[in-house]
Amino acid sequence: MRAIIIAAGKGTRLYPLTKNTPKSLIEIGNGITMLESQLHSLKENNIKDITIIVGYRAEQIEAKIKKYQDDFNITTIFNPFYDCSNNLISVWMARHFMNEDFITINGDDIFKPTVIENLLKSESNITMVIDEKEKYDDDDMKVVHKDGLVLQVSKKIPMEDTNGESVGIIKFTGKGRQIYVDTLEEMVRDEANRNVFYLMAIQKIIDKGYPVNYSKCEPTDWSELDFHPDLVMIKQYLRRSNLIDTIFPGKDK
């Protein structure tokens, strides 16, 4: 199993924190970055083949991963269009690593190892990690699901129809790999898709009649970093749960 981490974007909503630092290298506690927390959760599930899609401040990510090359087989793909396109293009650029089972992961996610552990239990060709919560907001990547299948995924789903949220982690196995690659290839040929989220490809797959299943986690099992208040909440959560000490025991406070 390979993990493909999508980490090319500029993260402008977090300026000035990301003015000179890629979002995935923002510290979340005790000197630990978003990327390092992801690597830990993957290692706990014996996933050591990692591809990171880089763009903005790529050299910083490439320098950071050098210290982890003994524990992982990490490669990077540079997206030269990171400043003028959305992440559909980033994911498409990693298509040559999709000839084996893989998981795509948003570079701004932090998640417990159990999220990946439960996802790996799914036998479906395409499985999306989702959560369910009492209230959703406009920026959530909202989901409509029924009978174990994802029916819609979009930020534009009306609140009254929403019954889940995409976590930003999706597993592709078997036929699902080629279905995804073919859909990406089809979409990038349309200039209108240069600035869309890669999850639009998942919606197109659903619309074609292919099943997309889901693995459910709790809202407290993960978080994403988009805005400054998100970082405050992540750090508070990590302190309360002692998760950093669990992940990196002995790390100096």
HELIX and SHEET records of a PDB file:
HELIX    1   1 THR A   12  LEU A   14  5                                   3    
HELIX    2   2 LYS A   23  LEU A   25  5                                   3    
HELIX    3   3 MET A   34  LYS A   43  1                                  10    
HELIX    4   4 ALA A   58  LYS A   64  1                                   7    
HELIX    5   5 ILE A   65  TYR A   68  5                                   4    
HELIX    6   6 ASN A   87  MET A   93  1                                   7    
HELIX    7   7 ARG A   95  PHE A   97  5                                   3    
HELIX    8   8 PRO A  113  LEU A  120  1                                   8    
HELIX    9   9 MET A  159  ASP A  161  5                                   3    
HELIX   10  10 LYS A  175  VAL A  188  1                                  14    
HELIX   11  11 GLU A  191  ASN A  193  5                                   3    
HELIX   12  12 LEU A  199  ASP A  207  1                                   9    
HELIX   13  13 PRO A  219  ASP A  221  5                                   3    
HELIX   14  14 HIS A  228  SER A  241  1                                  14    
HELIX   15  15 LEU A  243  ILE A  247  1                                   5    
SHEET    1   A 7 ASN A  73  PHE A  78  0                                        
SHEET    2   A 7 ASP A  49  VAL A  54  1                                        
SHEET    3   A 7 ARG A   2  ALA A   7  1                                        
SHEET    4   A 7 PHE A 102  ASN A 106  1                                        
SHEET    5   A 7 GLY A 164  PHE A 172 -1                                        
SHEET    6   A 7 ILE A 126  ASP A 131 -1                                        
SHEET    7   A 7 ASN A 213  LYS A 216  1                                        
SHEET    1   B 7 ASN A  73  PHE A  78  0                                        
SHEET    2   B 7 ASP A  49  VAL A  54  1                                        
SHEET    3   B 7 ARG A   2  ALA A   7  1                                        
SHEET    4   B 7 PHE A 102  ASN A 106  1                                        
SHEET    5   B 7 GLY A 164  PHE A 172 -1                                        
SHEET    6   B 7 LYS A 142  LYS A 146 -1                                        
SHEET    7   B 7 LEU A 149  SER A 154 -1                                        
SHEET    1   C 2 GLU A  27  GLY A  29  0                                        
SHEET    2   C 2 ILE A  32  THR A  33 -1                                        
SHEET    1   D 2 ASP A 109  PHE A 111  0                                        
SHEET    2   D 2 TRP A 222  GLU A 224 -1                                        
END                                                                             
